[in-house]
Amino acid sequence: MQIWLPVIIYGTTVALGLVLGWYFLSSKRPPKAIQAIHFLTGFGGLEVVMLVSKLNRGTAPLGDDVKIALVLLGLAVVSGLFAGIMAKPRPDIIGPALLAHATIGGTAFLLLANWAISA
């Protein structure tokens, strides 16, 4: 169960991200609570992945999937923050920035799930 905790947290994050994406595509303003929970589960989930990967593997080397997933999760957090910061001064860049954020985060989630399945 310990190894599935990050997958459950990031599954929730991905689901909330899909809801936020729907709001964005329908040109509606999403509730602040959904944005906050998406941010907290994304940022907190990164820490959980680091802890679980360290506890689960001990001193043995980590698999390539989880190493790449950790890097991509970090990039997803940074790109999400970048998209939020750039939304007001440059509204023309928000679409591509959110697309990059969703692609990076989705790829990281799939790699994380693959790691959890094979562990």
C-alpha angles and dihedrals in degrees: 000000000000093000092050094056094084091046091052092047093048092043087059090047092051091048091051089046090054090052090050090048090053090052090049094049092047090050092238127136110248121224114267090232092063091048092049095048090047090052095046096046091046095049096037092044090059090059091047091052091052092049096045094046090052095045095043097048100033108192094337115110116267121246121258092248095061094043092053091042091054092051092046092047089053090049090048091054092048093045091049091052090046092052091051094047094047095047098090105038095039112025091169091068098051096086097054091040092054091045090054090046092051093046094049093044094046092049091049091050092051091050090048091051090048090052092049092049094049095043 
